[in-house]
C-alpha cells in the first residue's frame, strides 16, 4: 500500500485534471501538487467490504498539510477533512493561490495555521474550523486576499493577530475577536 507522496511528486503537471489516491496516504511531501493548474478533482479511494469507494474528504491519518503542497491548484473547489482527522498543522502556503477554492472544512486538532496558508484563495466564502479553540497560531497573511470571505471567528487562545492576516478580504463583514487577543 502506498502511504507517502514525496516532495514535488506531481509538481508542475499543469494538465492533470483528476487524481485518485489511496486513502491509506499518511504523508504528503512539500510542493507535492504545486502548480497542478488544471487539477479540479482530488479523490481518495478506499475498499470497504470489497467495494471501491471514492471520497473528496482527506484521509484521517494525515497529521499535516506541508508547505505549498497545493500551491496554485486553482481549480480545486472544496477542502474537507474526515470527522476523526488527526490533522494538527497546515504549513506555510499549503493552499496558496487555490483561487477556485470555495469551502473549507477543517476537523482534527489544528494548532498551527502557517503563513499564507490560504492566501489568494479568492473564492472562499465559507470556512469551518470545527475545533477552532485549539488553534494557537495563525500565520501572517494566512487569509490575505480571500476576497469572498464574509465571516471568521478567532480562537479563544489566540494571543495576537499577525501582519496582514485578513488583508484584502474585501467582503469580510463580521469577525469575532476574544478578549485575550485585545
Secondary structure, DSSP 4 states (H G I P E B T S, - for coil): ---EE-TTSSTT-TT--EEEEETT--EE-TTTTTT-TT--EEEEEEEETTEEEEESSBPTT--EE-TTTTTT-TT--EEEB-TT----EE-TTTTTT-TT--EEEE-S---EE-TTTTTT-TT--EEEETTGGG--EE-TTTTTT-TT--EEE--TT---PPTTTTTT-TT--EEE--TTT-
